[in-house]
Amino acid sequence: MDKRILIIDDEEVIRKIFILALEDTGYIVDTADYGEKGVELVAQQKYDLIFLDMNMPGINGLETLRKIRKIDKQVVVYFVTAFYGIFFDELDRAQKDGLRFEVLKKPVGMAQIEMLARSVLEGSIER
């Protein structure tokens, strides 16, 4: 079975960096430029890994994750954000409420993206 990754980020350059980082991995990579679109894709397709921006127009990353978790409770989700400090309290509360996710702080390099995706999808990082 092919592994699928979803990138949800409002910045086109960030989506392109992820696509470039993952293009030679053999994984299927889809993108969404806002949270609602990402939720729609999750409702239509099973994903193995989601990289999710925290700070987006419309619904933010945390609200997007809440909606995703109503559809898929198991998919591995990494928030990718440069605003970790700003959202720390909100993310902390969400984890205490049982919402499962990891955090990857920007800036993030292409090698780091590929390594993390391979680690999650090939089983060396527990879900």
GIHU-V911822 format. One record per residue. N is the residue number from 0. PSI is psi in degrees with one decimal (NA if undefined). Layout:
{{N	PSI} {N	PSI}}
This chain:
{{0	135.4} {1	139.5} {2	138.8} {3	137.1} {4	139.9} {5	130.4} {6	121.0} {7	107.9} {8	137.2} {9	-13.7} {10	118.0} {11	-40.0} {12	-36.4} {13	-44.3} {14	-41.7} {15	-38.1} {16	-44.9} {17	-42.8} {18	-46.4} {19	-41.4} {20	-29.5} {21	-0.3} {22	-29.0} {23	12.2} {24	-19.5} {25	-4.1} {26	150.7} {27	126.5} {28	123.8} {29	157.8} {30	154.8} {31	140.6} {32	4.6} {33	162.4} {34	-46.3} {35	-39.4} {36	-40.7} {37	-42.7} {38	-41.9} {39	-43.7} {40	-40.5} {41	-34.5} {42	-25.5} {43	-24.1} {44	141.9} {45	127.2} {46	151.8} {47	-23.2} {48	136.7} {49	129.2} {50	123.8} {51	124.3} {52	144.0} {53	-41.3} {54	97.3} {55	154.5} {56	161.7} {57	-134.2} {58	136.6} {59	179.4} {60	-40.0} {61	-42.8} {62	-36.8} {63	-45.7} {64	-41.8} {65	-41.7} {66	-38.7} {67	-42.1} {68	-23.1} {69	-24.9} {70	-44.0} {71	109.5} {72	-14.0} {73	-22.2} {74	138.6} {75	127.9} {76	128.9} {77	119.1} {78	132.5} {79	109.8} {80	146.2} {81	-2.7} {82	31.2} {83	-45.6} {84	-38.8} {85	-38.1} {86	5.9} {87	-51.2} {88	-42.4} {89	-42.3} {90	-39.4} {91	-45.4} {92	-42.4} {93	-42.1} {94	-40.2} {95	-28.2} {96	-0.7} {97	8.4} {98	122.3} {99	129.1} {100	167.7} {101	166.6} {102	132.7} {103	118.7} {104	132.6} {105	149.8} {106	149.6} {107	135.5} {108	162.2} {109	-39.8} {110	-38.7} {111	-41.2} {112	-48.9} {113	-45.1} {114	-44.5} {115	-45.2} {116	-46.7} {117	-41.0} {118	-46.1} {119	-47.3} {120	-19.4} {121	9.9} {122	4.3} {123	-6.6} {124	124.0} {125	147.5} {126	NA}}
